[in-house]
Amino acid sequence: MKKISLNANNILIISCFFCILSQLPDLWGNPIVSLIYNIGWISLLVLFLRKENYKIKIPKIIYIIPIIFDLALLLLQVIVGKNYINSNMFKPLNLCCFISMIGYYFGKYCDHSIVVKIVKCFIFSSFIIGISIFNNTFRGADWKNASGYLYTAKNSAAMIFLIAIIMVLIYLKDLKKVIVIPLIIFLSTLIIMLKSRATIVCLLFVILYIIIFYVKKPMLKIILITIFISLIVFVFLNNNAYDFFINKIILNNRGSDDLTVITSGRDEHFDKFIEMFPKYFLFGTSGTYLESFPLASLLSYGFFIGLLLIIYTFVPMICVLREMKYDFTDKMLKHLILAINIVMIINGLFEELTPLGPGVKCFVMWLLFGIYVGNLKRESKVDTSGKN
């Protein structure tokens, strides 16, 4: 079998590293950092196309919905006369497809070691971002009693930390045990300090997912579930715990009965959707900002195209679940994709672009999805040849 070159592996890790580091406040919008990882992604695609003699043979599950979506938007732009191509989701969707294509070629030619390298790179980069945010934003600040958000890009940073936690939990055996617990505590603390409510909810789902689907010993599973439920009950019954986690973190010291204040205006976005969607049911508005991916998709592109876009965000999960019967695929990678896809979909209920973007916090899911599809292609051939 053809082997992937060492250079391609290095380019991938460097691209991932700089892509994640671009979230450092000092590097936001830095053209040099952006140039480095963009050149890296393009170089990888060129390398693989050369290896494939410039024949593009990629499974339809990766690209068919993006192509239909793009063509539909072009057609709507001509018929309706609105600028659908410049809408917020056009570029992120195609970038996700592009990253999945690169992942596919890696999955086709690489083994488990490249996934471990990506995991370690992501965790290490996330730790650097965490240290920077802690030092520059939270150290010495009264973050508990602040009624505003001290770090403006809290949702993107918190999701990056959550993905890193998922990676640590699933790839425990490939990491140094001495750093695992302190790292999980540090990243979890940062998520709480950022007060990203959607990510905190996702963190709870991740803990449950790991306990239910990843812990093998029945007795340990029962003990962990009991501890988890007990802690939740404790928060609601203990006054000090309730004040800290609910009033100071979840409600961010707002202490208001006003739903708009509590939801940061998301209830108004829902009301806007209810009001506008019947008028734009078929063709959409060509782009309307709503803090909810499903609502924004349906209102921006109409029911049928919006639904197609929503379905695409479930494709990694569907692909993994559909192929669960095969034992030759990487089980840890399956769990990783499933867990990230689930939290991304939950997070997308409260944000406009997730699980498609913005960029950094979502790219790794689509990269891993592409690798998984490539693994299926490679291993199915090996399995078939073995039978023969």
NORVEN-V370931 format. One record per run of one state. SS is the DSSP state (H for helix, E for strand, C for the rest). FROM is the first residue (numbers start at 1). LEN is the number of residues. If there is no record, write none. Layout:
ss-><SS,SS>
from-><FROM,FROM>
len-><LEN,LEN>
This chain:
ss-><C,H,C,H,C,H,C,H,C,H,C,H,C,H,C,H,C,H,C,H,C,H,C,H,C,H,C,H,C,H,C,H,C,H,C>
from-><1,6,22,25,28,31,52,60,81,88,110,112,139,154,171,172,175,177,195,197,215,218,238,239,251,259,263,266,281,293,323,331,349,360,388>
len-><5,16,3,3,3,21,8,21,7,22,2,27,15,17,1,3,2,18,2,18,3,20,1,12,8,4,3,15,12,30,8,18,11,28,1>
